[in-house]
Every structure is written in structure tokens, then in C-alpha cells.
Amino acid sequence: MGAPAGPAVVLLSGGMDSATALAIAHHRGHRPLYALSLQYGQRHAREVKAAQAVARHYGARSIVLDVPLARVAPSALTRRSVSVPLDRPDAEIGKGIPPTYVPARNTVFLSLALALAESTRATAIYLGVNAIDYSGYPDCRPEYLRAFRRLARLATASGVEGRGAPRIEAPLLRMTKADIVRTGTRLGVPWDLTWSCYRGGARPCGRCDSCRLRAKGFAEASKAVNKGRK
Amino acid sequence: MGAPAGPAVVLLSGGMDSATALAIAHHRGHRPLYALSLQYGQRHAREVKAAQAVARHYGARSIVLDVPLARVAPSALTRRSVSVPLDRPDAEIGKGIPPTYVPARNTVFLSLALALAESTRATAIYLGVNAIDYSGYPDCRPEYLRAFRRLARLATASGVEGRGAPRIEAPLLRMTKADIVRTGTRLGVPWDLTWSCYRGGARPCGRCDSCRLRAKGFAEASKAVNKGRK
């Protein structure tokens, strides 16, 4: 654990990326930790249960909000009438914007995190976005995050009054999925509690982009470990 | 009415400013018009009823969403334990950030409007913010709006794919309250249906910032008219 770093808000979906972001915020010494999870009409509530379990693991206060995003933003993640694409070739994942894109999702999530951060005097907002092994969403790119950082400074009383707006921290932005697995493992992320699959089955489908990226991460991380052992 | 200008989303609170913004979007020929009203734990639901009535007046589709902003952002507008300031001298209104400030409110509202705009292929988002006769909120300033415009271009599939992100239109930004009254009157805003008071009484209190700014606007607009008549 690092030095005390003030309160932080972590956007926690229950997937492996945001769990690793929470582990990093914890490791950097942020206390208290507020884990903000949003139910937005995604197809299954399993994600939110995973988020709550991961929050508990790191002693974070879990806050679950219902956000009626599905009513304004149809997507394969919020409507059964739109299909989650399966078995896309690796080379296709991350090219173009897939039907699992939820319009403006990260902007809605970050703005609610910003409200919570202002209220709790949090010094930072952590989120697990990644621009390497990702699904190709516009609101996961570095230039998007830079624009949100600028907005946060102008949008908040803390920014205006000179106390400093909360920093937007995306520590996984430039990591490969294998890097994320290695970092999370080192910081004790309880992988068994996390949930990545876009579909709501009893077990992960193994075929959606999210399952495939997860599997790739673990496969590459273990390959690297085995290579190191030789 | 102007030429057809495509669909637009209007953030409609039920107050006089957003009603005038809707009137302007209508006048510029945007069709269909989506009036997005947000219930965020403000002390009274009267605002939302006013919004629905104003939307009907302009033939806009009213969409009311519950956003649990009060759970993450305490304010005099969302908590009974925080007082709405009364009878502030005119010179004090707009100086410093008052307790009616709701952390990150406009960012949350604009992000939901952005989601709706992407889904409806709206070409513009209208909001009634004003930086002249206003309460001093950071997220009503021109530099804040410029930052959100930039964000919208980077956050959306429409921005990335070259169709162009929805424009953020704040036509009242540089108007005085008297200008707003004059513009709204010319465009047929049904003032009797709008509601400005920050408190939830049966009648407007006449003493909060919002009531005072409204009264000032009508008083100055009528003075100017009388002067013109001499």
C-alpha cells in the first residue's frame, strides 16, 4: 500500500478491467474508496453482483445506482432485440464500432462519478478503460479522456474554487489484456468474482468479444510466465 | 418557422429559460423535438409537470427520466437539510457558488441528452443555460460549454464516423433575463405554464434567487417596452 492519497471514486462494472483499476486505487493508498456501479438496463444483473463482491474484497463502499440509459440509448447490451456479435475474428475486434456500443455510456458514467467525487471530496476518479485490447468504443480513447479531464476542471466547484477538480485516472489505458492480468494478479484481484461475458447465461459464453478478450489476456499472460520460467 | 433542421433534443426543466430554448429550437424548424426532463430528487415534482405542459404546447415528445443524482450529489435542491438562501441582495446573486448548486448536474444532464441524441440521430442538443442573470454555477459558463462540445465530438459514434456529433446549442447564454422574456414572448412561450421557484410551495415564494431573477426579467422587459412607447 502506498501513502494516504485521499478518497477516490472507482467506476466498477464487475469485469476484470475495472476490478484491476480498483486494485490499483487501493494499492496507491486512496481511502475511503467509493465503488460506483451503474445498473443501466444491461441484460443481466450478474455484473452488478460481481461488482459488489469485488468492492467488498477491497473494503470499498459500494454504491449502486439505477440509470435509465436503456430508455434513451438502445444497444445490444440493453435490448434483447439487438444481437451480441459472436465469434468475431481477433483482427475484427476493436475495428469499427460494434452493436454492443451504448451511446454516451462512459460520459454518463463519468458525470455521475464526478458528482459523487465532488460530494465526497475525492481527489481522483478511476476507471478501467483500455484502448489496446478493447471493443472499439469511441469513449475509451485517450483523446476522449483528455477532453473529459478538461471538462471536469470547468464543471466543478472544486475546479473553479481552486481546490482542484478530481483527477481522471485510467491506469489500464495503454495496457494489453495480458498486462492487465499480470497487474491484477500481483495486486490480488479475485478473478473468480469478476464477470466479463456480455450475455446473461449461467456461465460465460466464451464467444462474445468480452469473453474472447478475457481468454486472450489470461492465455498471453500465462504464456509469458512460462517463457520466463524456461 | 425556419427550414427543416432535423431532430433535436431539448433539456427541459419547466423553468422559463429552458422553455425559451425549446421555443427557439421549434422556431428554427427542428422536428421531431425530444424534450428530455430529469427527475433527480429535486424537492418538488412541480417542475417536471411544468416541463410536460410546455413540451405539449410545442408538440415535443416528452421523455422524463429518473436520475438518482440526489444520492451522489447533496444540494439545497435535493436535500431538505440544506436551506435555499432567500432575499439575497441582487449584487450577491451570481457571485460565488450557492448551496443550490448540484454537483456536476449539467454534465449528467448533457451526457444523457447526448445518449438520446445519438439514438435519435438528433443534429442538436438545446439547453437554456445563461451566464448573465444566473446563480453562479460553474457548469453554466461559456468555457464549460465549449469543453462539452469538444467532448461530444470525441464521445460519440456519430462524431467518430464523420456524420458529425450533435451540436450543443445554448441560445440564451449571453442574454439578460429581460432578453429572455422578450424572446420567449415573441415565440409564444406559455409563461403561465412555466415554474421557476426553487422551493416546493403552492405558489412561488418570490424570495429565492430563481424567483428574484424571474421577477427582474419581467420587470426589466416591461420597463423597456414602456420606454419604447414614450
Interface residues (C-beta under 8 A of the other chain):
Chain A: L36 I63 L65 D66 V67 P68 L69 R71 V72 A73 P74 I97 Y101 V102 P103 A104 R105 N106 T107 V108 L110 S111 L112 L114 A115 L116 E118 S119 P138 D139 R141 E143 Y144 A147 F148 R150 L151 L154 A155 T156 A157 G159 V160 E161
Chain B: L36 I63 L65 D66 V67 P68 L69 R71 V72 A73 P74 I97 Y101 V102 P103 A104 R105 N106 T107 V108 L110 S111 L112 L114 A115 L116 E118 S119 P138 D139 R141 E143 Y144 A147 F148 R150 L151 L154 A155 T156 A157 G159 V160 E161
